[in-house]
Amino acid sequence: MSEIWFDERDDADELVKALEAEGYTVTARREGFAGEDDAEDHAWAVVVEPFDERVVEMVDVYGGWLPGDERLSE
């Protein structure tokens, strides 16, 4: 099980709908990072089962990121 992170709920919701349409089991929840006091600044975490290459392909399309993604430092 892996998570995909989003800054915007709308982006997370779009990916959830797309993945559910393809038969994935998906949940979304609000997650705060250490030091974040404002709930409005919390990111959205989308948990996907199964997590496979198709899911990874869709991450960039919907504006999300994967924890530890080396492309974030570019």
mmCIF file as gemmi writes it, N, C-alpha and C atoms, coordinates in Angstrom:
data_model
loop_
_atom_site.group_PDB
_atom_site.id
_atom_site.type_symbol
_atom_site.label_atom_id
_atom_site.label_alt_id
_atom_site.label_comp_id
_atom_site.label_asym_id
_atom_site.label_entity_id
_atom_site.label_seq_id
_atom_site.pdbx_PDB_ins_code
_atom_site.Cartn_x
_atom_site.Cartn_y
_atom_site.Cartn_z
_atom_site.occupancy
_atom_site.B_iso_or_equiv
_atom_site.pdbx_formal_charge
_atom_site.auth_seq_id
_atom_site.auth_asym_id
_atom_site.pdbx_PDB_model_num
ATOM 1 N N . MET Axp A 1 ? 0.847 -1.172 0 1 0 ? 1 A 1
ATOM 2 C CA . MET Axp A 1 ? 0 0 0 1 0 ? 1 A 1
ATOM 3 C C . MET Axp A 1 ? 0.892 1.234 0 1 0 ? 1 A 1
ATOM 4 N N . SER Axp A 2 ? 0.586 2.204 -0.856 1 0 ? 2 A 1
ATOM 5 C CA . SER Axp A 2 ? 1.345 3.444 -0.914 1 0 ? 2 A 1
ATOM 6 C C . SER Axp A 2 ? 0.403 4.627 -1.006 1 0 ? 2 A 1
ATOM 7 N N . GLU Axp A 3 ? 0.971 5.773 -0.703 1 0 ? 3 A 1
ATOM 8 C CA . GLU Axp A 3 ? 0.189 7.004 -0.712 1 0 ? 3 A 1
ATOM 9 C C . GLU Axp A 3 ? 0.67 7.938 -1.808 1 0 ? 3 A 1
ATOM 10 N N . ILE Axp A 4 ? -0.278 8.702 -2.307 1 0 ? 4 A 1
ATOM 11 C CA . ILE Axp A 4 ? -0.009 9.782 -3.245 1 0 ? 4 A 1
ATOM 12 C C . ILE Axp A 4 ? -0.472 11.049 -2.544 1 0 ? 4 A 1
ATOM 13 N N . TRP Axp A 5 ? 0.334 12.081 -2.603 1 0 ? 5 A 1
ATOM 14 C CA . TRP Axp A 5 ? 0.032 13.317 -1.887 1 0 ? 5 A 1
ATOM 15 C C . TRP Axp A 5 ? -0.404 14.417 -2.84 1 0 ? 5 A 1
ATOM 16 N N . PHE Axp A 6 ? -1.322 15.255 -2.366 1 0 ? 6 A 1
ATOM 17 C CA . PHE Axp A 6 ? -1.846 16.38 -3.131 1 0 ? 6 A 1
ATOM 18 C C . PHE Axp A 6 ? -1.964 17.596 -2.227 1 0 ? 6 A 1
ATOM 19 N N . ASP Axp A 7 ? -1.736 18.773 -2.81 1 0 ? 7 A 1
ATOM 20 C CA . ASP Axp A 7 ? -1.977 20.015 -2.081 1 0 ? 7 A 1
ATOM 21 C C . ASP Axp A 7 ? -3.45 20.398 -2.144 1 0 ? 7 A 1
ATOM 22 N N . GLU Axp A 8 ? -4.111 20.048 -3.237 1 0 ? 8 A 1
ATOM 23 C CA . GLU Axp A 8 ? -5.496 20.464 -3.458 1 0 ? 8 A 1
ATOM 24 C C . GLU Axp A 8 ? -6.458 19.284 -3.419 1 0 ? 8 A 1
ATOM 25 N N . ARG Axp A 9 ? -7.557 19.461 -2.718 1 0 ? 9 A 1
ATOM 26 C CA . ARG Axp A 9 ? -8.561 18.398 -2.62 1 0 ? 9 A 1
ATOM 27 C C . ARG Axp A 9 ? -9.145 18.043 -3.983 1 0 ? 9 A 1
ATOM 28 N N . ASP Axp A 10 ? -9.404 19.05 -4.816 1 0 ? 10 A 1
ATOM 29 C CA . ASP Axp A 10 ? -9.988 18.784 -6.135 1 0 ? 10 A 1
ATOM 30 C C . ASP Axp A 10 ? -9.116 17.835 -6.95 1 0 ? 10 A 1
ATOM 31 N N . ASP Axp A 11 ? -7.804 18.032 -6.906 1 0 ? 11 A 1
ATOM 32 C CA . ASP Axp A 11 ? -6.891 17.152 -7.639 1 0 ? 11 A 1
ATOM 33 C C . ASP Axp A 11 ? -6.951 15.731 -7.082 1 0 ? 11 A 1
ATOM 34 N N . ALA Axp A 12 ? -6.973 15.624 -5.762 1 0 ? 12 A 1
ATOM 35 C CA . ALA Axp A 12 ? -7.068 14.303 -5.129 1 0 ? 12 A 1
ATOM 36 C C . ALA Axp A 12 ? -8.377 13.621 -5.507 1 0 ? 12 A 1
ATOM 37 N N . ASP Axp A 13 ? -9.477 14.368 -5.467 1 0 ? 13 A 1
ATOM 38 C CA . ASP Axp A 13 ? -10.786 13.803 -5.805 1 0 ? 13 A 1
ATOM 39 C C . ASP Axp A 13 ? -10.84 13.305 -7.246 1 0 ? 13 A 1
ATOM 40 N N . GLU Axp A 14 ? -10.215 14.046 -8.159 1 0 ? 14 A 1
ATOM 41 C CA . GLU Axp A 14 ? -10.197 13.626 -9.567 1 0 ? 14 A 1
ATOM 42 C C . GLU Axp A 14 ? -9.454 12.303 -9.733 1 0 ? 14 A 1
ATOM 43 N N . LEU Axp A 15 ? -8.321 12.163 -9.062 1 0 ? 15 A 1
ATOM 44 C CA . LEU Axp A 15 ? -7.578 10.907 -9.154 1 0 ? 15 A 1
ATOM 45 C C . LEU Axp A 15 ? -8.365 9.764 -8.518 1 0 ? 15 A 1
ATOM 46 N N . VAL Axp A 16 ? -9.001 10.018 -7.387 1 0 ? 16 A 1
ATOM 47 C CA . VAL Axp A 16 ? -9.812 8.986 -6.735 1 0 ? 16 A 1
ATOM 48 C C . VAL Axp A 16 ? -10.879 8.477 -7.701 1 0 ? 16 A 1
ATOM 49 N N . LYS Axp A 17 ? -11.594 9.38 -8.344 1 0 ? 17 A 1
ATOM 50 C CA . LYS Axp A 17 ? -12.648 8.981 -9.289 1 0 ? 17 A 1
ATOM 51 C C . LYS Axp A 17 ? -12.081 8.173 -10.451 1 0 ? 17 A 1
ATOM 52 N N . ALA Axp A 18 ? -10.952 8.629 -10.995 1 0 ? 18 A 1
ATOM 53 C CA . ALA Axp A 18 ? -10.344 7.932 -12.131 1 0 ? 18 A 1
ATOM 54 C C . ALA Axp A 18 ? -9.886 6.527 -11.744 1 0 ? 18 A 1
ATOM 55 N N . LEU Axp A 19 ? -9.27 6.4 -10.586 1 0 ? 19 A 1
ATOM 56 C CA . LEU Axp A 19 ? -8.791 5.086 -10.15 1 0 ? 19 A 1
ATOM 57 C C . LEU Axp A 19 ? -9.944 4.15 -9.803 1 0 ? 19 A 1
ATOM 58 N N . GLU Axp A 20 ? -10.973 4.67 -9.161 1 0 ? 20 A 1
ATOM 59 C CA . GLU Axp A 20 ? -12.138 3.84 -8.849 1 0 ? 20 A 1
ATOM 60 C C . GLU Axp A 20 ? -12.801 3.334 -10.122 1 0 ? 20 A 1
ATOM 61 N N . ALA Axp A 21 ? -12.837 4.182 -11.153 1 0 ? 21 A 1
ATOM 62 C CA . ALA Axp A 21 ? -13.421 3.778 -12.435 1 0 ? 21 A 1
ATOM 63 C C . ALA Axp A 21 ? -12.634 2.633 -13.068 1 0 ? 21 A 1
ATOM 64 N N . GLU Axp A 22 ? -11.344 2.533 -12.734 1 0 ? 22 A 1
ATOM 65 C CA . GLU Axp A 22 ? -10.503 1.456 -13.259 1 0 ? 22 A 1
ATOM 66 C C . GLU Axp A 22 ? -10.454 0.25 -12.317 1 0 ? 22 A 1
ATOM 67 N N . GLY Axp A 23 ? -11.232 0.288 -11.232 1 0 ? 23 A 1
ATOM 68 C CA . GLY Axp A 23 ? -11.342 -0.863 -10.348 1 0 ? 23 A 1
ATOM 69 C C . GLY Axp A 23 ? -10.428 -0.887 -9.14 1 0 ? 23 A 1
ATOM 70 N N . TYR Axp A 24 ? -9.717 0.198 -8.884 1 0 ? 24 A 1
ATOM 71 C CA . TYR Axp A 24 ? -8.841 0.264 -7.716 1 0 ? 24 A 1
ATOM 72 C C . TYR Axp A 24 ? -9.652 0.561 -6.454 1 0 ? 24 A 1
ATOM 73 N N . THR Axp A 25 ? -9.134 0.139 -5.311 1 0 ? 25 A 1
ATOM 74 C CA . THR Axp A 25 ? -9.684 0.51 -4.016 1 0 ? 25 A 1
ATOM 75 C C . THR Axp A 25 ? -8.923 1.739 -3.552 1 0 ? 25 A 1
ATOM 76 N N . VAL Axp A 26 ? -9.644 2.832 -3.309 1 0 ? 26 A 1
ATOM 77 C CA . VAL Axp A 26 ? -9 4.117 -3.05 1 0 ? 26 A 1
ATOM 78 C C . VAL Axp A 26 ? -9.669 4.817 -1.862 1 0 ? 26 A 1
ATOM 79 N N . THR Axp A 27 ? -8.855 5.421 -1.008 1 0 ? 27 A 1
ATOM 80 C CA . THR Axp A 27 ? -9.361 6.281 0.058 1 0 ? 27 A 1
ATOM 81 C C . THR Axp A 27 ? -8.529 7.551 0.092 1 0 ? 27 A 1
ATOM 82 N N . ALA Axp A 28 ? -9.156 8.648 0.506 1 0 ? 28 A 1
ATOM 83 C CA . ALA Axp A 28 ? -8.454 9.928 0.627 1 0 ? 28 A 1
ATOM 84 C C . ALA Axp A 28 ? -8.674 10.463 2.039 1 0 ? 28 A 1
ATOM 85 N N . ARG Axp A 29 ? -7.625 11.078 2.577 1 0 ? 29 A 1
ATOM 86 C CA . ARG Axp A 29 ? -7.743 11.667 3.905 1 0 ? 29 A 1
ATOM 87 C C . ARG Axp A 29 ? -6.838 12.889 4.004 1 0 ? 29 A 1
ATOM 88 N N . ARG Axp A 30 ? -7.153 13.763 4.909 1 0 ? 30 A 1
ATOM 89 C CA . ARG Axp A 30 ? -6.36 14.966 5.148 1 0 ? 30 A 1
ATOM 90 C C . ARG Axp A 30 ? -5.238 14.633 6.116 1 0 ? 30 A 1
ATOM 91 N N . GLU Axp A 31 ? -4.025 15.053 5.804 1 0 ? 31 A 1
ATOM 92 C CA . GLU Axp A 31 ? -2.849 14.765 6.636 1 0 ? 31 A 1
ATOM 93 C C . GLU Axp A 31 ? -2.043 16.035 6.862 1 0 ? 31 A 1
ATOM 94 N N . GLY Axp A 32 ? -1.717 16.287 8.091 1 0 ? 32 A 1
ATOM 95 C CA . GLY Axp A 32 ? -0.85 17.416 8.406 1 0 ? 32 A 1
ATOM 96 C C . GLY Axp A 32 ? 0.594 16.966 8.522 1 0 ? 32 A 1
ATOM 97 N N . PHE Axp A 33 ? 1.488 17.802 8.08 1 0 ? 33 A 1
ATOM 98 C CA . PHE Axp A 33 ? 2.909 17.529 8.238 1 0 ? 33 A 1
ATOM 99 C C . PHE Axp A 33 ? 3.38 18.13 9.558 1 0 ? 33 A 1
ATOM 100 N N . ALA Axp A 34 ? 4.48 17.667 10.061 1 0 ? 34 A 1
ATOM 101 C CA . ALA Axp A 34 ? 5.021 18.176 11.319 1 0 ? 34 A 1
ATOM 102 C C . ALA Axp A 34 ? 5.181 19.689 11.247 1 0 ? 34 A 1
ATOM 103 N N . GLY Axp A 35 ? 4.68 20.372 12.255 1 0 ? 35 A 1
ATOM 104 C CA . GLY Axp A 35 ? 4.82 21.818 12.323 1 0 ? 35 A 1
ATOM 105 C C . GLY Axp A 35 ? 3.7 22.603 11.67 1 0 ? 35 A 1
ATOM 106 N N . GLU Axp A 36 ? 2.775 21.94 10.997 1 0 ? 36 A 1
ATOM 107 C CA . GLU Axp A 36 ? 1.653 22.649 10.379 1 0 ? 36 A 1
ATOM 108 C C . GLU Axp A 36 ? 0.548 22.846 11.41 1 0 ? 36 A 1
ATOM 109 N N . ASP Axp A 37 ? 0.226 24.098 11.666 1 0 ? 37 A 1
ATOM 110 C CA . ASP Axp A 37 ? -0.819 24.403 12.638 1 0 ? 37 A 1
ATOM 111 C C . ASP Axp A 37 ? -2.17 24.624 11.975 1 0 ? 37 A 1
ATOM 112 N N . ASP Axp A 38 ? -2.17 25.159 10.776 1 0 ? 38 A 1
ATOM 113 C CA . ASP Axp A 38 ? -3.401 25.509 10.079 1 0 ? 38 A 1
ATOM 114 C C . ASP Axp A 38 ? -3.942 24.3 9.321 1 0 ? 38 A 1
ATOM 115 N N . ALA Axp A 39 ? -5.135 23.855 9.676 1 0 ? 39 A 1
ATOM 116 C CA . ALA Axp A 39 ? -5.742 22.684 9.021 1 0 ? 39 A 1
ATOM 117 C C . ALA Axp A 39 ? -5.924 22.903 7.525 1 0 ? 39 A 1
ATOM 118 N N . GLU Axp A 40 ? -6.083 24.143 7.101 1 0 ? 40 A 1
ATOM 119 C CA . GLU Axp A 40 ? -6.253 24.427 5.675 1 0 ? 40 A 1
ATOM 120 C C . GLU Axp A 40 ? -4.975 24.167 4.879 1 0 ? 40 A 1
ATOM 121 N N . ASP Axp A 41 ? -3.835 24.107 5.559 1 0 ? 41 A 1
ATOM 122 C CA . ASP Axp A 41 ? -2.562 23.842 4.887 1 0 ? 41 A 1
ATOM 123 C C . ASP Axp A 41 ? -2.252 22.354 4.776 1 0 ? 41 A 1
ATOM 124 N N . HIS Axp A 42 ? -3.06 21.515 5.406 1 0 ? 42 A 1
ATOM 125 C CA . HIS Axp A 42 ? -2.798 20.076 5.381 1 0 ? 42 A 1
ATOM 126 C C . HIS Axp A 42 ? -2.962 19.519 3.979 1 0 ? 42 A 1
ATOM 127 N N . ALA Axp A 43 ? -2.119 18.581 3.653 1 0 ? 43 A 1
ATOM 128 C CA . ALA Axp A 43 ? -2.166 17.929 2.337 1 0 ? 43 A 1
ATOM 129 C C . ALA Axp A 43 ? -3.205 16.811 2.349 1 0 ? 43 A 1
ATOM 130 N N . TRP Axp A 44 ? -3.523 16.33 1.166 1 0 ? 44 A 1
ATOM 131 C CA . TRP Axp A 44 ? -4.435 15.2 0.998 1 0 ? 44 A 1
ATOM 132 C C . TRP Axp A 44 ? -3.62 13.976 0.633 1 0 ? 44 A 1
ATOM 133 N N . ALA Axp A 45 ? -3.849 12.888 1.338 1 0 ? 45 A 1
ATOM 134 C CA . ALA Axp A 45 ? -3.183 11.618 1.051 1 0 ? 45 A 1
ATOM 135 C C . ALA Axp A 45 ? -4.199 10.678 0.421 1 0 ? 45 A 1
ATOM 136 N N . VAL Axp A 46 ? -3.842 10.117 -0.721 1 0 ? 46 A 1
ATOM 137 C CA . VAL Axp A 46 ? -4.686 9.143 -1.404 1 0 ? 46 A 1
ATOM 138 C C . VAL Axp A 46 ? -3.993 7.792 -1.296 1 0 ? 46 A 1
ATOM 139 N N . VAL Axp A 47 ? -4.687 6.832 -0.707 1 0 ? 47 A 1
ATOM 140 C CA . VAL Axp A 47 ? -4.157 5.481 -0.526 1 0 ? 47 A 1
ATOM 141 C C . VAL Axp A 47 ? -4.803 4.582 -1.571 1 0 ? 47 A 1
ATOM 142 N N . VAL Axp A 48 ? -3.966 3.822 -2.297 1 0 ? 48 A 1
ATOM 143 C CA . VAL Axp A 48 ? -4.443 3.024 -3.431 1 0 ? 48 A 1
ATOM 144 C C . VAL Axp A 48 ? -4.039 1.562 -3.26 1 0 ? 48 A 1
ATOM 145 N N . GLU Axp A 49 ? -4.982 0.68 -3.543 1 0 ? 49 A 1
ATOM 146 C CA . GLU Axp A 49 ? -4.734 -0.773 -3.567 1 0 ? 49 A 1
ATOM 147 C C . GLU Axp A 49 ? -5.287 -1.338 -4.862 1 0 ? 49 A 1
ATOM 148 N N . PRO Axp A 50 ? -4.598 -2.094 -5.627 1 0 ? 50 A 1
ATOM 149 C CA . PRO Axp A 50 ? -3.159 -2.314 -5.537 1 0 ? 50 A 1
ATOM 150 C C . PRO Axp A 50 ? -2.414 -1.103 -6.074 1 0 ? 50 A 1
ATOM 151 N N . PHE Axp A 51 ? -1.205 -0.904 -5.61 1 0 ? 51 A 1
ATOM 152 C CA . PHE Axp A 51 ? -0.367 0.2 -6.07 1 0 ? 51 A 1
ATOM 153 C C . PHE Axp A 51 ? 0.564 -0.359 -7.131 1 0 ? 51 A 1
ATOM 154 N N . ASP Axp A 52 ? 0.34 0.026 -8.391 1 0 ? 52 A 1
ATOM 155 C CA . ASP Axp A 52 ? 1.119 -0.542 -9.489 1 0 ? 52 A 1
ATOM 156 C C . ASP Axp A 52 ? 1.589 0.553 -10.445 1 0 ? 52 A 1
ATOM 157 N N . GLU Axp A 53 ? 2.181 0.15 -11.557 1 0 ? 53 A 1
ATOM 158 C CA . GLU Axp A 53 ? 2.731 1.112 -12.524 1 0 ? 53 A 1
ATOM 159 C C . GLU Axp A 53 ? 1.658 2.031 -13.099 1 0 ? 53 A 1
ATOM 160 N N . ARG Axp A 54 ? 0.456 1.539 -13.28 1 0 ? 54 A 1
ATOM 161 C CA . ARG Axp A 54 ? -0.635 2.38 -13.795 1 0 ? 54 A 1
ATOM 162 C C . ARG Axp A 54 ? -0.895 3.541 -12.84 1 0 ? 54 A 1
ATOM 163 N N . VAL Axp A 55 ? -0.887 3.269 -11.561 1 0 ? 55 A 1
ATOM 164 C CA . VAL Axp A 55 ? -1.091 4.324 -10.565 1 0 ? 55 A 1
ATOM 165 C C . VAL Axp A 55 ? 0.036 5.35 -10.661 1 0 ? 55 A 1
ATOM 166 N N . VAL Axp A 56 ? 1.268 4.892 -10.75 1 0 ? 56 A 1
ATOM 167 C CA . VAL Axp A 56 ? 2.415 5.794 -10.846 1 0 ? 56 A 1
ATOM 168 C C . VAL Axp A 56 ? 2.292 6.686 -12.081 1 0 ? 56 A 1
ATOM 169 N N . GLU Axp A 57 ? 1.851 6.14 -13.195 1 0 ? 57 A 1
ATOM 170 C CA . GLU Axp A 57 ? 1.664 6.924 -14.418 1 0 ? 57 A 1
ATOM 171 C C . GLU Axp A 57 ? 0.664 8.057 -14.216 1 0 ? 57 A 1
ATOM 172 N N . MET Axp A 58 ? -0.341 7.83 -13.398 1 0 ? 58 A 1
ATOM 173 C CA . MET Axp A 58 ? -1.407 8.817 -13.213 1 0 ? 58 A 1
ATOM 174 C C . MET Axp A 58 ? -1.048 9.926 -12.228 1 0 ? 58 A 1
ATOM 175 N N . VAL Axp A 59 ? -0.011 9.735 -11.426 1 0 ? 59 A 1
ATOM 176 C CA . VAL Axp A 59 ? 0.339 10.711 -10.396 1 0 ? 59 A 1
ATOM 177 C C . VAL Axp A 59 ? 0.609 12.083 -10.998 1 0 ? 59 A 1
ATOM 178 N N . ASP Axp A 60 ? 1.468 12.175 -11.993 1 0 ? 60 A 1
ATOM 179 C CA . ASP Axp A 60 ? 1.798 13.464 -12.604 1 0 ? 60 A 1
ATOM 180 C C . ASP Axp A 60 ? 0.605 14.074 -13.323 1 0 ? 60 A 1
ATOM 181 N N . VAL Axp A 61 ? -0.192 13.249 -13.946 1 0 ? 61 A 1
ATOM 182 C CA . VAL Axp A 61 ? -1.353 13.739 -14.7 1 0 ? 61 A 1
ATOM 183 C C . VAL Axp A 61 ? -2.3 14.515 -13.789 1 0 ? 61 A 1
ATOM 184 N N . TYR Axp A 62 ? -2.448 14.05 -12.558 1 0 ? 62 A 1
ATOM 185 C CA . TYR Axp A 62 ? -3.4 14.662 -11.636 1 0 ? 62 A 1
ATOM 186 C C . TYR Axp A 62 ? -2.751 15.602 -10.622 1 0 ? 62 A 1
ATOM 187 N N . GLY Axp A 63 ? -1.469 15.877 -10.77 1 0 ? 63 A 1
ATOM 188 C CA . GLY Axp A 63 ? -0.815 16.883 -9.942 1 0 ? 63 A 1
ATOM 189 C C . GLY Axp A 63 ? -0.402 16.432 -8.556 1 0 ? 63 A 1
ATOM 190 N N . GLY Axp A 64 ? -0.211 15.142 -8.375 1 0 ? 64 A 1
ATOM 191 C CA . GLY Axp A 64 ? 0.203 14.63 -7.07 1 0 ? 64 A 1
ATOM 192 C C . GLY Axp A 64 ? 1.694 14.37 -7.023 1 0 ? 64 A 1
ATOM 193 N N . TRP Axp A 65 ? 2.144 13.9 -5.879 1 0 ? 65 A 1
ATOM 194 C CA . TRP Axp A 65 ? 3.538 13.488 -5.753 1 0 ? 65 A 1
ATOM 195 C C . TRP Axp A 65 ? 3.626 12.277 -4.837 1 0 ? 65 A 1
ATOM 196 N N . LEU Axp A 66 ? 4.706 11.543 -5.011 1 0 ? 66 A 1
ATOM 197 C CA . LEU Axp A 66 ? 4.974 10.362 -4.196 1 0 ? 66 A 1
ATOM 198 C C . LEU Axp A 66 ? 6.064 10.695 -3.191 1 0 ? 66 A 1
ATOM 199 N N . PRO Axp A 67 ? 5.916 10.302 -1.937 1 0 ? 67 A 1
ATOM 200 C CA . PRO Axp A 67 ? 6.98 10.542 -0.965 1 0 ? 67 A 1
ATOM 201 C C . PRO Axp A 67 ? 8.298 9.936 -1.455 1 0 ? 67 A 1
ATOM 202 N N . GLY Axp A 68 ? 9.363 10.709 -1.353 1 0 ? 68 A 1
ATOM 203 C CA . GLY Axp A 68 ? 10.675 10.23 -1.769 1 0 ? 68 A 1
ATOM 204 C C . GLY Axp A 68 ? 10.936 10.33 -3.256 1 0 ? 68 A 1
ATOM 205 N N . ASP Axp A 69 ? 10.022 10.945 -4.009 1 0 ? 69 A 1
ATOM 206 C CA . ASP Axp A 69 ? 10.196 11.08 -5.454 1 0 ? 69 A 1
ATOM 207 C C . ASP Axp A 69 ? 11.375 12.008 -5.728 1 0 ? 69 A 1
ATOM 208 N N . GLU Axp A 70 ? 12.428 11.487 -6.327 1 0 ? 70 A 1
ATOM 209 C CA . GLU Axp A 70 ? 13.64 12.268 -6.584 1 0 ? 70 A 1
ATOM 210 C C . GLU Axp A 70 ? 13.408 13.406 -7.566 1 0 ? 70 A 1
ATOM 211 N N . ARG Axp A 71 ? 12.364 13.332 -8.379 1 0 ? 71 A 1
ATOM 212 C CA . ARG Axp A 71 ? 12.083 14.402 -9.338 1 0 ? 71 A 1
ATOM 213 C C . ARG Axp A 71 ? 11.665 15.69 -8.645 1 0 ? 71 A 1
ATOM 214 N N . LEU Axp A 72 ? 11.262 15.631 -7.395 1 0 ? 72 A 1
ATOM 215 C CA . LEU Axp A 72 ? 10.83 16.827 -6.678 1 0 ? 72 A 1
ATOM 216 C C . LEU Axp A 72 ? 11.96 17.818 -6.482 1 0 ? 72 A 1
ATOM 217 N N . SER Axp A 73 ? 13.198 17.356 -6.462 1 0 ? 73 A 1
ATOM 218 C CA . SER Axp A 73 ? 14.334 18.247 -6.237 1 0 ? 73 A 1
ATOM 219 C C . SER Axp A 73 ? 14.805 18.942 -7.504 1 0 ? 73 A 1
ATOM 220 N N . GLU Axp A 74 ? 14.217 18.622 -8.647 1 0 ? 74 A 1
ATOM 221 C CA . GLU Axp A 74 ? 14.641 19.239 -9.914 1 0 ? 74 A 1
ATOM 222 C C . GLU Axp A 74 ? 14.133 20.658 -10.028 1 0 ? 74 A 1
